[in-house]
Amino acid sequence: MKALLLRGPREVEVADLPEPPAGWSLVRTKLAGICGTDKAFYRGTYPLFKRPLVPGHEVVGVVEEGPLNYVADSASRFIGSTLYIELNSVF
């Protein structure tokens, strides 16, 4: 799985990340907004989140795989959210 990873101020790379563990959902991102907070992360002027992190918390995507007993119908496959995820975090 690939993601844009922010390692430090003005330091980004396309990185391979592990697949989500069993019971989690895999969402293919279709669109991601880059807002002022993301710009501050990039510049290194927003200290509240640890790096490395995957920027772009305004997301629209499609559920590719879901937890056990997940049924992918057209209504539940498309999602949108505003969230923050720190790399290797559990929430």
C-alpha positions, 0 to 999 in steps of 0.5 A: 500500500502506498502513501505520501509520507511527511517525515519532517519539515519539507521532507516527503516521500512516497512510502510503502505502508503495511496492509491494515490488520484483520478486522480493519477496513481498507479504503482507496482514497479517490480525493484528499484535500490539502488544507492550511493545517497540512501546509503548516505540517509541511512547513514544520510550523504545526507541532501538535502531531508527531512525524512521520504522518500521512497528510491529507485528512479531508478524504473521499474514498471507496471501501475496498475491503471491510471487516468480517461480515462487511457487505459492500453495497453501493450505499456503504462503499463510498465514504467521506471524512475529516480525520487525522491519523498518525502513522502506526496509530490505533484508534 
